[in-house]
Amino acid sequence: MNVLETIKFSENPERLDELYIKMGIPLDSDPEDLGIYCLNTLDLSSEICILNSEESNEELIFDRNGIKYILYFL
């Protein structure tokens, strides 16, 4: 999933469960503990992942295994 595809979820918060399912995030996750990160670049076509604060150490930008993670939405 890329940044552009997430817009429909941000326009309608009731669709948050659908986003979680698509991204493999447990439905009982605390949204305040999650961040949406772009992989390698920050643009509309960037692939995204959702990480919890433990996985991201609450960093805005970090590298792991040669992949750059850039916080897109918290």
matplotlib code that plots the C-alpha trace (Angstrom):
import matplotlib.pyplot as plt

x = [0.0, 1.3, 0.6, -2.0, -4.0, -4.1, -6.1, -9.4, -8.8, -7.8, -11.0, -13.2, -11.9, -14.6, -12.5, -9.5, -10.3, -10.1, -6.7, -5.5, -6.7, -5.0, -1.7, -1.9, -2.3, -4.3, -7.7, -7.2, -4.0, -3.9, -3.9, -1.9, 0.9, 1.1, 2.8, 2.6, 6.0, 7.1, 9.8, 12.9, 11.2, 8.4, 6.1, 2.6, 3.9, 6.0, 5.2, 4.1, 4.2, 2.6, 4.9, 4.2, 6.3, 8.4, 9.4, 10.1, 11.5, 9.3, 11.9, 10.8, 13.4, 15.5, 17.3, 16.9, 18.3, 19.1, 15.6, 15.0, 11.7, 10.2, 7.3, 4.3, 1.4, 1.2]
y = [0.0, 3.5, 7.0, 7.8, 4.7, 5.8, 9.0, 7.2, 6.0, 9.4, 10.9, 8.4, 7.3, 4.6, 2.8, 2.5, -1.2, -1.9, -0.3, -2.3, -5.5, -4.7, -3.9, -6.9, -4.8, -6.3, -4.6, -4.1, -2.0, 1.4, 4.0, 6.4, 3.8, 3.5, 5.5, 5.2, 5.3, 5.7, 3.4, 5.1, 8.3, 10.6, 11.0, 9.9, 6.6, 5.6, 2.3, 2.5, 0.3, 0.8, 0.4, 0.6, 2.8, -0.2, -1.0, 2.6, 3.8, 6.8, 8.2, 10.4, 9.0, 5.9, 3.1, -0.6, -3.3, -0.9, 0.6, 4.2, 4.8, 8.3, 9.1, 10.1, 10.1, 9.6]
z = [0.0, -0.8, 0.6, -2.0, -1.1, 2.6, 1.9, 1.8, 5.3, 6.7, 5.2, 7.0, 10.4, 10.5, 7.9, 10.3, 10.9, 7.2, 7.1, 10.0, 8.4, 5.1, 6.9, 9.3, 12.4, 15.3, 15.6, 19.3, 18.8, 20.4, 17.6, 19.7, 19.8, 16.0, 13.3, 9.5, 8.0, 4.3, 3.1, 1.7, 0.4, 1.3, -1.7, -2.9, -4.4, -1.4, 0.1, 3.8, 6.9, 10.3, 13.3, 17.0, 19.2, 20.3, 16.7, 15.8, 19.1, 18.4, 16.0, 13.1, 10.7, 11.1, 9.1, 9.7, 7.5, 4.7, 4.6, 5.5, 7.5, 7.5, 9.7, 7.5, 10.0, 13.7]

ax = plt.figure().add_subplot(projection="3d")
ax.plot(x, y, z, "-o")
ax.set_aspect("equal")
plt.show()
